[in-house]
């Protein structure tokens, strides 16, 4: 145990306390306060702000590239489809010359508007109403999950007002439900990660094990919520092929909800209400596993590159550098790395700078593949102020 002078203990404690306020000056090696070197950069913008500007430029470029690709791929087919429809209209008018073209166009516009509102007007479509209990249950599910296909919409003013109120209450309820279910599922997920660490820890680095753990979770998602349901939809939907079914599963579980493919809307669909309710249950369970996969992904700090765009990243980098140099000075040894939160917005601490992205799941330095370091532990005069081991361990990694 290295004995430290009380003034040096107070100095290190002050540095740790000041890491949460980037407006306060930082402590330099000689004990004087100085401004953070990363607080202001070129033109008065912080480092994270420049990263955000660059990312915004990349994002706009990505949107423009997507627009060019979609336009080049879909415009020729759209043009051909419009030409075919126009030829059919001309043939119809030639066959029935007594029908004015303006009247036919008005009729077609009414049909299109009715179809867009979910009202089928053709005779070969089942006469079951759109607002049966099964259909309404499916619609309510698409509202609270924000999928929103748009194939069926409220037509009355009262229905529109109720839809607004229903969504305002239902969407937060759905978020709370997803959060609670994912919180439970993270327990067996962490058990699986610990098992992989126990079996493969002597062969692979912890980062590789955690990526393998993510791949296992993602494989379960893809197989049981994309591939298998797509096969079921391919059998139940007469007009869908397997690619259409995969496309529907992805568009739905990512809550994009384009509405071009809706299960249970084919003519004379047997057991349509039960089919709609079953599809709603599938969507809810699939969303839970989607959120679980994203949670496991973000629990790997090396993959959570989005944190560099946050304002707190400037504060963490500056405080890590200051505390690193101060700790090395009072110990008379090499730099050990600053005490930094393991994730932005978390109270968990780890002995690595922000740029190293720390280790999640409560991993220690030995688990994260870094060489062990000699840590100087100084007892505070007030034992009750010292954090307990449970306070510095993520919830899902606690036994």
N, C-alpha and C positions, 0 to 999 in steps of 0.2 A: 504494500500500500504506500503510495506516494503522499507525503505530508505537504499540504499547501498552506500558504499564508492566508489568513482570513481576508485580507484585501484582495488577493487573487481570486478567492472563491466568490466574493461579492462581484468582482469584475465579470467573471464568466456567467454568473447568474443574471446580471444586467443585460448581457448580450442576448441570452436566451429569451429573456422577457421582452426584448425590443423587436423580435422577429415578426410580430404580428402587426406592426404599424410602420408602413413604408414612408410615412411622413416624418417620423422621428429620425434624427441623425444616428448613424452607426458608430460603434466604438472601434477606434483604430488600435494598432499594436502598442502605441505609447500611452494609451489611456485617454486620449482626447477624442472628442466626437468629430465625425466627419460625415459629409453627405455620401449617400450610396453612389458608387461609380456606375450602377446600372439604372439609376433612377431616371435620368434624362439622357437621351442620345441625340442623334442628328435631328435638327429642327424641333427639338423639344419633345420628341416622341419616345416612348419607352421601347425596349427591345421587343416585348410581346406585341406592341402595336404595329411595329414593322412586320413582324411575322403574320399578324392578322391581315394587314394590307396585302401582303404577298399572297396569302391564302385566298383572299377575296378575289384577286386577279386570276388565280388558278381556277377558282370556282366559276367565275364568269366565263372563262375560256372553256371550261368543261360543259357548261350549259350551251354555249355557242356551238361547240363540236357536236353535242347531242342533237341540236336543232338541224345542223347540216346533214347529219347521218339519217335522221328520221325523214327529213324532207326528200333526200335523194332516194331513199328506199320506198317510201310510201306514196309519194306524189304520182309516179307513173301508174301504180295500181289504182289509186283513187281516180285518176283521169280516165282510165279504161273503164272503171266501174260506172262512172257518170255517163260515159258515152254509150255503154250497153243499156243503161236505164233510159236514156234519151231515145235510143232506137226502138225500145219496146213501146215507149209512149207514142212514137210516130206510127208504128205498126198498128197500135190500138186505135189511133185516130183515123188511120186509113181504112180500118175494118169497120169502124162505126163513125162515119162522117157527120152524122147528125149531132154528135156531142161536141159542144164548143170547147176549144182548147183551154180557155180561161176557167170554165167550170171544172174541167178535169184537174187543172193545176190547183184550184182552190180545194177540191176534194182530197188531193194528195197531201196538201199542206195540213189539212185537218187530221188525216191519218198519221202523218209523221208526228204532229204535236201530241196526239193521243198516245202513240207508242212511246214517245219520250216521257210521258207521265205514267207509264205502266199500264195503260188501258189497251187491251188487245181487241181489234175490230174484225179480224178475219174469222171465218166460220170454223176452220180446222183447228182452232185453239180451244182448249177446254174452257167451259163457261164458268168455272170456279172463280169467285170474286177474288180480287187482289188483297182484300182486307179480311180474309178469314183469319182464324186464330193462328194457324201455322205461318201464314204469310206475314201477319202482323208481328209475331214473335221474331221471325227472321229480320224484319225491318227494324224492330227495337234493338236487336243485337248489333246490327250494322251502325246504328246511331251511337250507342254508348261505347262501342269499340273504335269509333271514328273511321270505320272502313267506308261507309257511305257510298254504296254502289250507284245510287241515283236512278235505278230502274223503276222504283215506285216511290212516289213522293206524296205528301199530304196535299189535297186539293182545296179543302175548306180552310177558311180563315182561323177557325177554332183549332183545327188540326195543326196548322202552322205554328200558332202560339204555343200549343201544348208541346209540340216538338222542340221548340226552343227551351222551354222550362225543363222538359224531360232530359234534354241533352246536358243542360247546366248542372243538373243533379246527378245524372247517370254517368257522365264521363269521369268526374272525380271518384265516384264509387268504384268504377271499373279500374281506375289507376290504383286505388287503395287495395282492391282485391288482387290485382296482379302483383303488387308489391308484397303483400302478405304471403301469397302462394310461392313466389320466387324466394322469399326469405326462408320458407320451409324447405324448398328444394335445394337451397344452397348447403344445407346440412349434409345430405348424402353426397352432394357434389364435393364437399370438402373431405368427406370420408374417402371418396375415390381418389382425390389428390394425395391424401396422406398414404393411402395404400400404394399408389404409384411411386411416391417418394421412398417408401420402405423397400419396395422391390427393385426399383431402378436407380435409386439415389447414388449407389456406388458405381454406376456405369455412365450416367448422363448428368449434365448440369441441370440445376433446378429450373432454369428458363426452358430448356428443352422438354423437361417433364411437364411443365405447366402448359406448354404449347400442345403437347400430346394429349393432355387432359382436355384442353379446349377442342381438339379434333374429335375426341370421343363424344363430347357433348354435342358438337355440331353434326356428327354422323347420326346420332340418335334423332336429332331434329330433322335431318334431310330424309332419312329412311322412313320414319314413322309419321311424319307430318307433311312430306312432299311426295315421295315415291309411292308409298302404299295408298294414301288417299287419292293420288292421281289415278292409280289403277282402278280404284272403286268408282271414281267419277267417270272414267272412260267406259266402264261397263254400264253405269246407270244413265248416262247422257248419250242419246243416240247420235247426236250431231257433233260430239266432241271426239277428237283423237287424243292420243296420250300427251302430245305436246300441248294441246289446248288445256288439258287437265293440269299439267305441271304449271303452265302459265297462270291458270286461275288460282292455284294454291299459293304461288309466290305473290301475285298481285294482292291477294286477300290477306295473307299473314304479314305482309309488310305494310298493311293498312293503306295501300295505294287506292284500291277499290275503283277501278276504271268502269266497271259495270257492263263490259261487253260480253262477259260470260257469267251467267247466273244459274246456279244449279236449281233444278226443279221447275223451270219455266218452259220445258219442252211440251208440245201438245200431248194431251192425254197422259200426263205423268201419273203413274200409280202412287197412291199413298203420299200425295204431295204435302199435306200438312206435317206428317211425321218426317218426311224427307227434309223439309225446311228446318224443323226443330233440331234434327240430328246434325245438319250442317252448321247451325248456330253453335251447338255444343263443341263441334270440331274446331270452329274458329276460335272460341274462347280458350280451349286447351292449347291449341297451336300458338296463340299469342303468349300464353304463359311460358312455353318452352322457347319461344323467340326471345323474350325478355331474359330468360335464364341464360341463354347462349350469349347475349350481349353483356350481361353482368359478368360472366366468367371471362369474357374477352377484356373488359375494362379492368378486371382484377389483376391483369398482367401489366405492370407499369411500363415495361419496355414497349408495349404495343399501344399504349394510351398517349399517342403523340399530340392529341388535341389540347393537352394541358399547357403546352408551350404558348398557346394563344391567350391564356388568361393573364390578367393583371398581376395575380399573386405570384406568377412565375418570376417576375422581376424582383419582387421582395424576397422570395426564397433564395434565388441565386445570390443576391447581395448579402443577405444574412448568413448564408452558408459560407461564403468566402471570408467574411469577417470573423465568424465564430471559429472557422477552421484555423485561421492564422493566430487568433488569440489563444486557442486551445494548444496549438503547437508551441507558442511562446511560454505559457505557464508550465508546460510539461518539459520543455527543453528538448523536445523530440520532433519527429516529422509530423506533417499534417495528417489528421485522422479523418477529416470529413466533417461537415457541419451536421448538427442535429436538425433534421428537416422533417416535416410531415411526410408520411409515405404516400399520401394522395392529397390532392387539393381539396380543401374543405374538411379534412379528417384530422382528428386529434391524436391519431397514432403517430409515434415518432420512430425514426430509424436513423442510424448513424451513417447516412450517405447524403451527398448533396442532391439538390433537385435534378440536376442534369443527368444523374445516374438513374433516376426514376424509381429508386428504392425497390423493395421487395414486398409483395402483398402476401395475403394469407398468413401473416404473422411470421414470415420466414426470418431466420437469423442470418448472420453473415456467413456462417458455415453452410446453411441451406441455399443461400443465393450464389454460391460459387466464388465468393471473394475470400481472400486469405484472412485468417483470424488476426485480430489486432488487440493490443493491450489497451484496455479501457481503464481510465482513472475514475473511480467512483468516489464521490465525496458526499458524506452524509450531511444533510441540512440540519440546522439547529432545531427545526420543527419537523418532526417525523411525519406529522399528519399532512404536511404539504407535499410529501413525496408520493408520486403516483404508484399505485399497486400494479402487480403484473397483469391483472385483468384489464386495467385502464389502458395499457399499452399493447393489448392484443386485440386484433379484429374480432368482431362478434362471432363470425362464422368459423373462426379458427380456434375458438375456445373449446376445451373438452366438455 
